[in-house]
Amino acid sequence: PPPQNVTFQNLYGKNASVNLSWSLLNGRSVPLIQNAYDYVEVADLGFQQAETALQFGTALSYYAVLNAQEQVAIRRRALELAGKNLELASARVELGGATQVEKLRAEVEQATAQQNLILAQNGARIATQALATLIGAVRADGTAEAFALVHPNESPGGSDGDLLDGIRRALGAKRIVEFGTSFGISTL
């Protein structure tokens, strides 16, 4: 006879499992991976090309400012000489050694020299504004910050490699912060 104090329990158990497999690398995906690496390399070369174009444009703009500054100095000297020529022509007319036509020619030369100086100064402002815009040295009102550039022959390095350093020194910045295909001037 079975014992009377024994209790039978029915135990039920459930067991389930899910198995999922995903092939990370198969024959068809190998060329896609290589294409992805190629696209990364193409993007890197595109970035390098944009960076080189920016440096080239900055160098051209820098030299345009230097050229414009030289033109202003040349035109200013030409105006001084035209003024002296006018003084001499006026003195010769007073002494009877020249006609009024000679004095009139000297006045025309002086007026032309004045006009050429104004054009050169305008060209220098435009070139400076273009460089300031390129390097981010523009005030809120759209005008260029005042800065004086050092000619490469006068800089310690004396080469195009010092272009950004020359711009940094001209703006009184402590360093140039490069980001993307552009750069900013930091005074911190």
C-alpha positions in Angstrom: 0.0 0.0 0.0 1.2 3.5 -0.7 2.1 5.6 2.1 -0.6 8.0 3.1 1.4 11.1 3.7 3.0 11.2 0.3 2.0 13.9 -2.2 2.7 13.6 -5.9 3.4 16.7 -7.8 3.2 17.0 -11.5 6.1 19.0 -12.8 5.9 20.6 -16.1 8.8 22.3 -17.8 9.0 24.3 -20.9 12.1 24.8 -22.8 12.5 27.1 -25.8 15.4 28.4 -27.7 15.9 30.7 -30.7 18.9 30.4 -32.9 19.7 33.3 -35.3 22.7 33.5 -37.5 23.7 36.3 -39.8 26.6 35.9 -42.1 28.8 39.0 -41.7 31.1 38.1 -44.5 30.1 36.3 -47.5 31.5 36.3 -51.1 29.1 39.0 -52.3 30.1 41.5 -49.6 33.8 41.4 -50.1 33.7 43.8 -53.2 31.4 46.1 -51.3 33.9 46.4 -48.4 36.7 47.2 -50.9 34.4 49.8 -52.6 33.8 51.4 -49.2 37.6 51.7 -48.6 38.0 53.1 -52.1 35.3 55.7 -51.4 37.0 56.7 -48.1 40.3 57.2 -50.0 38.5 59.2 -52.7 36.9 61.4 -50.0 40.3 61.9 -48.4 41.9 62.9 -51.7 39.0 65.3 -52.3 39.6 66.9 -48.9 43.3 67.2 -49.7 42.4 68.8 -53.0 40.1 71.3 -51.3 42.7 72.1 -48.7 45.3 72.7 -51.3 42.9 74.9 -53.3 42.2 76.9 -50.2 45.9 77.4 -49.5 46.5 78.3 -53.1 43.7 80.9 -53.0 45.0 82.3 -49.8 48.5 82.6 -51.2 47.1 84.4 -54.3 45.1 86.7 -52.2 48.0 87.4 -49.9 50.2 88.3 -52.9 47.5 90.4 -54.4 47.4 92.5 -51.2 51.2 92.9 -51.3 51.1 93.9 -54.9 48.3 96.4 -54.3 50.2 97.9 -51.4 53.3 98.2 -53.7 51.1 99.9 -56.3 49.9 102.4 -53.7 53.5 103.2 -52.8 54.5 103.6 -56.4 51.4 105.8 -57.2 52.1 107.9 -54.1 55.7 108.5 -55.2 54.5 109.4 -58.8 52.1 111.9 -57.3 54.9 113.5 -55.3 57.0 113.7 -58.4 54.1 115.2 -60.4 53.6 117.8 -57.7 57.3 118.8 -57.9 57.1 118.9 -61.7 54.1 121.3 -61.4 56.0 123.5 -59.0 59.0 123.6 -61.4 56.7 124.3 -64.3 54.9 127.1 -62.4 58.3 128.7 -61.5 59.4 128.5 -65.1 56.2 130.2 -66.3 56.7 133.0 -63.7 60.3 133.5 -64.9 59.2 133.5 -68.5 61.1 130.3 -69.4 58.0 128.3 -70.2 54.5 128.7 -71.6 51.2 128.2 -69.8 50.9 125.0 -71.9 53.8 123.4 -70.1 52.2 124.3 -66.7 48.9 123.0 -68.0 50.6 119.7 -68.9 52.1 119.5 -65.5 48.7 120.0 -63.9 47.2 117.3 -66.1 50.1 114.9 -65.0 49.4 115.7 -61.4 45.6 115.1 -61.8 46.3 111.8 -63.6 48.8 110.8 -60.8 46.1 111.7 -58.2 43.5 109.6 -60.1 46.0 106.6 -60.3 46.7 106.9 -56.6 43.0 106.7 -55.8 42.5 103.7 -58.1 45.5 102.0 -56.5 44.2 102.7 -53.0 40.8 101.3 -54.0 42.5 98.2 -55.4 44.4 97.8 -52.2 41.1 98.0 -50.2 39.5 95.4 -52.4 42.4 93.0 -52.2 42.6 93.4 -48.4 38.8 92.9 -48.1 39.1 89.7 -50.2 41.9 88.3 -48.1 40.2 89.3 -44.8 37.0 87.5 -46.0 39.0 84.4 -47.0 40.8 84.2 -43.6 37.8 85.3 -41.5 39.1 88.7 -40.4 35.9 90.6 -41.2 34.0 92.7 -38.7 30.3 92.4 -38.2 29.7 95.4 -40.5 31.5 93.6 -43.3 34.7 95.6 -43.3 38.1 94.1 -43.0 40.0 94.1 -39.7 43.1 96.3 -39.9 46.3 94.3 -40.4 49.6 94.8 -42.0 51.2 91.9 -43.9 54.8 91.0 -43.8 56.4 90.6 -47.2 57.8 87.0 -47.6 61.3 88.3 -48.3 61.2 90.2 -44.9 59.8 87.3 -42.9 62.1 85.0 -40.9 61.3 82.0 -43.1 61.1 83.9 -46.3 59.0 81.3 -48.1 55.4 80.5 -49.0 55.4 78.0 -46.2 55.2 80.9 -43.7 52.1 82.4 -45.3 49.7 81.4 -42.6 52.2 82.3 -39.9 52.7 85.7 -41.6 48.9 86.2 -41.6 48.8 85.1 -37.9 51.5 87.6 -37.0 49.8 90.4 -39.0 46.5 89.9 -37.2 48.2 89.6 -33.8 46.8 86.2 -33.2 48.5 83.6 -31.1 47.7 80.7 -33.3 45.8 79.5 -36.4 43.2 76.9 -35.8 42.6 74.7 -38.8 39.2 73.0 -39.2 37.8 71.3 -42.3 38.9 73.2 -45.4 39.1 76.5 -43.6 41.0 78.0 -40.8 40.3 80.5 -38.1 42.5 83.0 -36.3 42.7 82.6 -32.5 43.7 85.4 -30.2 43.4 83.2 -27.1 
